[in-house]
Every structure is written in C-alpha cells, then in structure tokens.
Amino acid sequence: MTRADHPSGSDRIFEALGRLDPEGRIETIVNLQGDFPTIRPDIIRDVLQPLADPAVDIATLAAEIHTDEEAVNPNVVKAVGSQVTPRRLRALYFTRATAPHGDGPRYHHIGLYAYRRKALQRFVELPPSPLEQQERLEQLRALEDGMRIDIMIVDDVPRGVDTPADLETARRLLAASRQTAR
C-alpha cells in the first residue's frame, strides 16, 4: 500500500501517516513491525514512556540478553546506551556485533519505535547514513544526525518471525494461546 522504494520501514510509515493524517493532527507515531505477532500490549505502552521527556525524539525497547548464543548472534541487534533511570537508557549505538565489550549487561534491541511526528519527518528527510548502510540498521541514521533515542528496558523479547522455522514456532504459540483463552 506504500511505495516499494523506501529505504526503511520508518520511511514507509511516514508515507502512510501523510495519507492517513494529511492535516498533521497525530503527534505520536508507533511503528510496530509485523514480525512480532506475540508482542504484549503492555510492552507497546512501555515504548511511549520516554516521549514524556521533551528532549527525546524517538523511543524504542530492549531486553537484557541472558545467553551467549544471543550475545554473539548477528541477527540479534544489540542496543548500547547510558543509563537515564534504572529501566531507561539513552542510546549511544546499535550493532549486530557483540557489544559492549567486557562485564555487564548487554541488551537485545526490540524493533518497535515511537516517534514524535517532527522527529519522524526529520528522519525521512535525511539520506541513509554510512553506519545505517553498513550495519543495516535504520536507527543509526537518526543517531548519526544527533537525534536522541531513548530505550525502555522490558523483561522479555517478543518472539520474532525472521525465518520459516520462526513462523512455525509463532503459529504454535498463537494456537496454544487461543486454546488457553477458551
């Protein structure tokens, strides 16, 4: 339903926003990607909390990594940040590499974003950045331009669907949750 030539999902979201709200009434946009079918509503609400701070342009989520397998997996994006509060970080970098080095927590980035409308517009007006292209991570475009991204720490990562095996696992989980709800 949007153009096929967008460099990122956020660019696609901005096009859709322009069609749905050309008058600019909507101030906060949540980009929930379709590859998290098991995400809980409370986690979606958590991503909005950092936007209470007017200095924050974009908010996102992460959960602490607890296994070496997850820490070294390049398909798991790691969020690196400085602590703002016990459950909130100011993003310094996102990477597919194992980071940061040394002892201490590492965080699994969850690809859910909340934008201020002006921040989303600023983001899409920027060309894809060198680090964004190297890491294949759109949020680096914002960081390279000096935009502030804050990260809420949540307790767990929703099941992502990135492979056919992930899809089968998600289908089993959703079917089981429907059976439990009955």
Secondary structure as a PSIPRED ss2 file (coil, helix, strand):
# PSIPRED VFORMAT (PSIPRED V4.0)

   1 M C   1.000  0.000  0.000
   2 T C   1.000  0.000  0.000
   3 R C   1.000  0.000  0.000
   4 A C   1.000  0.000  0.000
   5 D C   1.000  0.000  0.000
   6 H C   1.000  0.000  0.000
   7 P C   1.000  0.000  0.000
   8 S C   1.000  0.000  0.000
   9 G H   0.000  1.000  0.000
  10 S H   0.000  1.000  0.000
  11 D H   0.000  1.000  0.000
  12 R H   0.000  1.000  0.000
  13 I H   0.000  1.000  0.000
  14 F H   0.000  1.000  0.000
  15 E H   0.000  1.000  0.000
  16 A H   0.000  1.000  0.000
  17 L H   0.000  1.000  0.000
  18 G H   0.000  1.000  0.000
  19 R H   0.000  1.000  0.000
  20 L H   0.000  1.000  0.000
  21 D C   1.000  0.000  0.000
  22 P C   1.000  0.000  0.000
  23 E C   1.000  0.000  0.000
  24 G C   1.000  0.000  0.000
  25 R C   1.000  0.000  0.000
  26 I C   1.000  0.000  0.000
  27 E C   1.000  0.000  0.000
  28 T E   0.000  0.000  1.000
  29 I E   0.000  0.000  1.000
  30 V E   0.000  0.000  1.000
  31 N E   0.000  0.000  1.000
  32 L E   0.000  0.000  1.000
  33 Q C   1.000  0.000  0.000
  34 G C   1.000  0.000  0.000
  35 D C   1.000  0.000  0.000
  36 F C   1.000  0.000  0.000
  37 P C   1.000  0.000  0.000
  38 T C   1.000  0.000  0.000
  39 I C   1.000  0.000  0.000
  40 R C   1.000  0.000  0.000
  41 P H   0.000  1.000  0.000
  42 D H   0.000  1.000  0.000
  43 I H   0.000  1.000  0.000
  44 I H   0.000  1.000  0.000
  45 R H   0.000  1.000  0.000
  46 D H   0.000  1.000  0.000
  47 V C   1.000  0.000  0.000
  48 L C   1.000  0.000  0.000
  49 Q H   0.000  1.000  0.000
  50 P H   0.000  1.000  0.000
  51 L H   0.000  1.000  0.000
  52 A H   0.000  1.000  0.000
  53 D C   1.000  0.000  0.000
  54 P C   1.000  0.000  0.000
  55 A C   1.000  0.000  0.000
  56 V C   1.000  0.000  0.000
  57 D C   1.000  0.000  0.000
  58 I E   0.000  0.000  1.000
  59 A E   0.000  0.000  1.000
  60 T E   0.000  0.000  1.000
  61 L E   0.000  0.000  1.000
  62 A E   0.000  0.000  1.000
  63 A E   0.000  0.000  1.000
  64 E E   0.000  0.000  1.000
  65 I C   1.000  0.000  0.000
  66 H C   1.000  0.000  0.000
  67 T C   1.000  0.000  0.000
  68 D H   0.000  1.000  0.000
  69 E H   0.000  1.000  0.000
  70 E H   0.000  1.000  0.000
  71 A H   0.000  1.000  0.000
  72 V H   0.000  1.000  0.000
  73 N C   1.000  0.000  0.000
  74 P C   1.000  0.000  0.000
  75 N C   1.000  0.000  0.000
  76 V C   1.000  0.000  0.000
  77 V C   1.000  0.000  0.000
  78 K E   0.000  0.000  1.000
  79 A E   0.000  0.000  1.000
  80 V E   0.000  0.000  1.000
  81 G E   0.000  0.000  1.000
  82 S E   0.000  0.000  1.000
  83 Q E   0.000  0.000  1.000
  84 V E   0.000  0.000  1.000
  85 T E   0.000  0.000  1.000
  86 P C   1.000  0.000  0.000
  87 R C   1.000  0.000  0.000
  88 R E   0.000  0.000  1.000
  89 L E   0.000  0.000  1.000
  90 R E   0.000  0.000  1.000
  91 A E   0.000  0.000  1.000
  92 L E   0.000  0.000  1.000
  93 Y E   0.000  0.000  1.000
  94 F E   0.000  0.000  1.000
  95 T E   0.000  0.000  1.000
  96 R C   1.000  0.000  0.000
  97 A C   1.000  0.000  0.000
  98 T C   1.000  0.000  0.000
  99 A C   1.000  0.000  0.000
 100 P C   1.000  0.000  0.000
 101 H C   1.000  0.000  0.000
 102 G C   1.000  0.000  0.000
 103 D C   1.000  0.000  0.000
 104 G C   1.000  0.000  0.000
 105 P C   1.000  0.000  0.000
 106 R C   1.000  0.000  0.000
 107 Y E   0.000  0.000  1.000
 108 H E   0.000  0.000  1.000
 109 H E   0.000  0.000  1.000
 110 I E   0.000  0.000  1.000
 111 G E   0.000  0.000  1.000
 112 L E   0.000  0.000  1.000
 113 Y E   0.000  0.000  1.000
 114 A E   0.000  0.000  1.000
 115 Y E   0.000  0.000  1.000
 116 R E   0.000  0.000  1.000
 117 R H   0.000  1.000  0.000
 118 K H   0.000  1.000  0.000
 119 A H   0.000  1.000  0.000
 120 L H   0.000  1.000  0.000
 121 Q H   0.000  1.000  0.000
 122 R H   0.000  1.000  0.000
 123 F H   0.000  1.000  0.000
 124 V H   0.000  1.000  0.000
 125 E H   0.000  1.000  0.000
 126 L C   1.000  0.000  0.000
 127 P C   1.000  0.000  0.000
 128 P C   1.000  0.000  0.000
 129 S C   1.000  0.000  0.000
 130 P H   0.000  1.000  0.000
 131 L H   0.000  1.000  0.000
 132 E H   0.000  1.000  0.000
 133 Q H   0.000  1.000  0.000
 134 Q H   0.000  1.000  0.000
 135 E H   0.000  1.000  0.000
 136 R C   1.000  0.000  0.000
 137 L C   1.000  0.000  0.000
 138 E C   1.000  0.000  0.000
 139 Q H   0.000  1.000  0.000
 140 L H   0.000  1.000  0.000
 141 R H   0.000  1.000  0.000
 142 A H   0.000  1.000  0.000
 143 L H   0.000  1.000  0.000
 144 E H   0.000  1.000  0.000
 145 D C   1.000  0.000  0.000
 146 G C   1.000  0.000  0.000
 147 M C   1.000  0.000  0.000
 148 R C   1.000  0.000  0.000
 149 I E   0.000  0.000  1.000
 150 D E   0.000  0.000  1.000
 151 I E   0.000  0.000  1.000
 152 M E   0.000  0.000  1.000
 153 I E   0.000  0.000  1.000
 154 V E   0.000  0.000  1.000
 155 D C   1.000  0.000  0.000
 156 D C   1.000  0.000  0.000
 157 V C   1.000  0.000  0.000
 158 P C   1.000  0.000  0.000
 159 R C   1.000  0.000  0.000
 160 G C   1.000  0.000  0.000
 161 V C   1.000  0.000  0.000
 162 D C   1.000  0.000  0.000
 163 T C   1.000  0.000  0.000
 164 P H   0.000  1.000  0.000
 165 A H   0.000  1.000  0.000
 166 D H   0.000  1.000  0.000
 167 L H   0.000  1.000  0.000
 168 E H   0.000  1.000  0.000
 169 T H   0.000  1.000  0.000
 170 A H   0.000  1.000  0.000
 171 R H   0.000  1.000  0.000
 172 R H   0.000  1.000  0.000
 173 L H   0.000  1.000  0.000
 174 L H   0.000  1.000  0.000
 175 A H   0.000  1.000  0.000
 176 A H   0.000  1.000  0.000
 177 S H   0.000  1.000  0.000
 178 R H   0.000  1.000  0.000
 179 Q H   0.000  1.000  0.000
 180 T H   0.000  1.000  0.000
 181 A H   0.000  1.000  0.000
 182 R C   1.000  0.000  0.000
